[in-house]
Amino acid sequence: MSVEVLGRNLLGEVKVEGLDELLQSLRELDNSSTSTLAFSPFDRLLNVFQYPPPPRQQQHYQTQWPAQQEGPAPLPREKPLPVIEITDAAACSGKTQLLHQIISLSLLPADHKDVLINGKGNAVVLLDLSGRFSILRLHHVMHSHISSVSSTSALGMLESEISFLVSDSFTHLHIFRPQSSSSLLATLASLPSLLLSSPSIHFSANRPLGLLAINDLSAFLWQDRLDADEESRLPASNHAEKANNTLFLERHRNLISSLRQIQQIFSCTIVATNWGLAPVTSVAGHPALRPHLPSLWNNFCTVKLVVERDRVSKFGPGLSAEEATREGVQRWEAVEKSGFSGWINWWGNEGWREEVREGIRRLKSGGGFSFRVTGDGILVDNDGD
């Protein structure tokens, strides 16, 4: 065989791929860290849904009779890009407070001058669809977090250093406030060119886009349904056909397609808050909340969580007005001190693999968690597996 033929054969064996494919492969091989959001309750659930443990019976057989592989080892399964939905069972249930905490941890660095901050050091895109996201609250949460970790460190940080670190982290938060579904789609379409612009027109060129956060996903729900009704002339009472209306589905299909494209380019996590429009029910003995968005969105989500405020007992039926007034102060204090609970939404669990179900059963409280909202941020109770 001539050198020319040999060279041609070797060249034919070379795999050609784009830079984005190469970077994606490197990210998939880097599975040393299981922390996606630096928020342990969410990270544990993501690990179960992304990397579910094998069933116990399968583990037993693998231990007793190890399989003899022939040929090259199979490639690792591609890591699904995480999408988390946080839905509230009622108003003021803590979903936005959780979003503040997640964005804070994503923006802050992992450390600063040997002081462990426990952040991710990412750039973050926030789509504030309702315009109600509080930047002042986010600033306070970030400042309080750094002050807390600094106070427990032997090195500590000066107030001027903390303020600088918060301000520097804020330069990597990119906020957009679309006013309609069409505006939202246009914003998503423009993100790649904006974030990958050369020369860069922002300060986040050296940071990965680690998080795309959506505040109030259903902010345009009623306008979209109205547009769909006018398009199809459906009766106002025909809710079943509304949910499957072609125009209504098309808008969500375009939204999901745009979000998938963003994830394929940047390999970022998506966290979206949403409303709950149905009462909490039970599915197979587990709490569940019926979604109001099309199944397209529900299938797109990796994990769907529901949060609610812990209930405080009501006044007794025989309580007089004077007694209620006297107990009013204590009752208000009890309401303020009451916590919040988060749990996996089991609605639509028929599509889960058995490994996922078993992984959830192994988690403490079935993956549920309790937290309290304080002036400084989120405190998770009984954290741990």
N, C-alpha and C positions, 0 to 999 in steps of 0.2 A: 504494500500500500504506500503510495507516494505521500510525501509530507503535505502536499496541497490537499489531497483527499482526506487525510487524517485531520488536518486543521479545519476543513469544512465540516466534518462529522462532529468534532468537538464544539465548534461554534453553533451547530444545530442543537446541541444539548443545553446551551445557555438559555436560561429563562429570562425573558425581558418583561419588566414590570415598571410601572410609573413610581415616582417618588412617594405619592400618597399611599400606594399599596405597600411600599417598603416600610414607611413609618407605621402603618397600621399593623404590619407583621411584627415589628419591634414592640409595639404596645401590647400585642397579644402574648408575646413571649415573656413580657415582664409581669409575671403574676406573683412577685414576691410580696407585694403589699395588697392586703385584702380591704384596705380602707379606701372607699370611693369618695365619701363625703366628709370624713373625719367626724361623723356623728354616729356613734356606735349603734343605736337602735335601728337606724336605717341601713347601716352597713351590714349588720348581721342578716337582715332580711334579704338584702340584695345578694349576699353570698349564697343563701339557700336557693333563691330563684335562678341565679346565674350558674352556680356550681353545686347543684344538689348532691348530697351524699348518696352512694349506691344503696339499694335496699339491704337490710340486715342479712337476708337469706343469700343474696348475691355475694356479700362480703364473706360469709361463712364458706361458700363454695370456692371463692377465690383463695381463701386461706388454706383450705384442705387440698385443693387440686389446682395449683398454678398452671395457667395455660402456657404452652410452649409456642411462642410466636415464630412464625416463619416469614422471612423477608423483612423489609423495613418496618419500623414501628409506625403506627398510624399517627397522622398529624393531630395535634390537640384541637379539640372542638372550638370553633370560633366563639369568642366571648361576646354575648349579646350586649348591645349598648343599652344601659339602663334608662328606663323612663318610670318615674314615680309620680303618682297622683295622690294628693292629700285632700280628702273631702271632709267637710264638717257635717256632723249629724244635726247641728243647730247653729244659730248665729253665735259668734264669740266663743268658739270652741278651741281656739289656739292654733289654727292652721297657718295664719299669717305670722304668728310669733315663731313657729317652727321654720318658716321660710326665712325670716330674719336671721335665725341662728345658723341655718345652712349656708346662706350667702356670706355671712360673717366669717365662718370657718373656711369657706372656699377662697375668699379674698386674702385673708391673713397668711403670712408666711409660716413655714414650718418652725423656724427659729429666728432669733435676732440676737447677735452678739452672745452666742452660747446660752441664751435664755430660750427654753422650749416653749413655742407658741401653740403648737399642735394644729396649725392651719395647713392649707393645701397650696397656697401661693399661686392661685389661678387668676385668669381673667374671667369675668362673669358678665353675661348678657341678661338683663332683666327686661321682660316684656310686661309692663304694668298696664293691664287692659282696663282696669277700673279707675286708675289714677289714685288709689287709696294707700299705696305702699308708702310707709313713713321712712324717709331718709334720716330724719333726726333720731328715730328709734334705732335704726341700723347703726348709726354712728355711735350711739350710747352703748349698744350691745358690744360692738367691737372694742371700744375703749375699756369697758368693764372687764371683758375677757382678758385683755392684755394686762390690765392692772391686777387681776386675780392671779394669773400665772406668774407675774412678776413678783408679787408679794410672797409667794411660796418658793421662789428661787433664791439661792445664796447670792447671786449676782445682783438681781433687781434691776429696775429701769427707772430713769428719771421721768418726771411728768412730761418734760419737753420731748424725750425720746418716744414716749407712748403716743403723744399727739402727732408727732411726725410720722410714726409708723401707720397710724390710722389714716392720716391724710394721704400718704403714699399709696396705701392699699385702695383707697377710694378712687384713685386715678384709673384703676383697672376695672371699675364698674361702669358698664355701658347700658344706659337706661333708655328705653323706647316706650312711647305711650300711644299706640295705634288707637284710632277712634272707631274702627269698624273691622269686619272680617277681611274685607278687601285691602284695607290699610295694613292689617296684620300680615297678610300674605306678601304684600309688597315689601314690608320691612324684612321679613325672613329672606326674600329673594335677594335683597341688597346686602345682607350681612357678610357673605363671603368676600365680595369685592371690597367692602369697607374694612374688614378685619385683616385681609391679606393684601391691602394696598401697598404699593411700593413707589416712592418712599412712604413710610407709614404716616398716617394722619392722626394717630392716637398713641398712647403711652404703653400699650400692651403688646408690642411686637415681640418682646422677649418672654412672654408668658403664654402658656397654653390656654385655650378656652376650655375650662374644666366644667363649667355649669351654664346651662341655659335655663333660667327660671321664668315661669309664667305665673303672674299673680291674677287670680280670678279668671280662670279659663273660660267660664260661661258668661262673661260680661256681655257678649254680643248675642247670647242665646235667643232672647225674645225678639230682637230685631231680625235675626236670621230666620226664625220661625215665621215672623210676619211676612218677610219677603217670600218665603216658600209658600205660604198660604195664598198670597196674592198671585204668585206665579201659577199655582195649580188650582186656585179657586176652591179649595177644600173647605167644608164646613168647620166652624170654629171648634165644634165638639169632637171632631174626628181625630183624637190624639194618636191613635195607632198608625193611621196613614201619615200623620204629620212627621212622626219619627222616621219613617221610611221614604219621605218625600225626596225626589231625585235631586232637587236643588239643595236641600238641607244636607243630604249625604255628600253631594259633590263638594261643598265647602269644607266639610271635615276631611274628605279624601285629599283635597288639595293641601289642607293644613298638615296632615300627617306626612304627605309626600315631601313637603318643604322641610319639616322637622327631620325626617330621615336623611335628607340631603345634607342638612347642617351636621348631623351626627356622623355621616360618612366622611365629611371633610375634616371635622375637628375632633371626632371621637369624644364628644362631651356627654355628660349626664344631663338629662332633662328632669326638672322637678316642677310640677304644676299644682297649684291649689285650685279647688273647685267647690261649688256649692253642693249641698245635699238637699234634694227636693222631695225625698220620700222618707217615710218613717223607717227606723231600724227594725229589721225582721230577723228571722233565724233560718239558716240553711244548713242542714245536716248537723244541727246542734251548735253551730257557730254563728256569731252575729254577722249580719250582712246588710248592705244598703244598696237598694236598686239604683243603678245609674240612669241618668236621663240623657246621656249622650249616645250616639249610635255605637253599635258594636265595633265599628271600625276603630274608634278611639280606645275602647276597652281592651281590644286585642293588641293594640299598640303598646299598652302599658306593661311594664315588667312587674311592678308591685303597685297595688291599689290599697291605700290606707284610709282609715276613717278615724277622726279625732272627735272627742266630745268632752264636755265639762262634767266632772263628777257631780252627782246630784246631792243637794242638801235637802234634808227632810222639811216638808212644808209645815205650816202652822196647823195645829190640831183643829178638828171641826168645831169643838166647843169653846174655843179661845175667844175671849171678849176683846173689844177694841182696845181697852185700857191695857190688858195683858199683852196684846200684840204690839202695842206701842212700847211697852217696857222691854219686850224681848227683841224689838227691832234692831237695836244697836248690836246685840250679841249675834243676831242672825246675820246681819250684814258682815260682821267680822268673819263668821263661818263661811259665808259665800266667798269673801276675798281670799281666805286661806284654802279653799277647796282646790283640788288639783284637776288635772286633765288626764284622759286616757286615750291611747292610740292602739289600734288593732287592725289586723289584716281584713280586708273586705272579701268575704267568701262568696260573694255573688259572682257567678260565672266560673266557679272552681272546677267545673267538669273538664275543662281543657288542661288542668294541671297534670303534670306527670306524677306518678306515684312517689318518685324520689323527692319531689318537692313537698308533697304532703307529709312524708316521713321526716323530712328535714324541719318542717314547721313544728311537728309534734315534739321533736327533740329540743327545740328552743324553750327557754324559760317562759312560762305563761303563753305558750303557743305563739311567740313572737310579739305579744302585746307588751306595752310599756306604759308607765305612768310618768308624768312630768308636772312641774309647777312653773308658772310664769311669774317671774319676779321683776323688779325694776331694772335688774342688770342682765336679764336674759332668761334662758331655759335651764332648769335644774331637773335632770332625769333621776327618778327614784329607782332604787333597787336595780341599778345597772349591772348587767352581767348575764352570762348564759344560764 
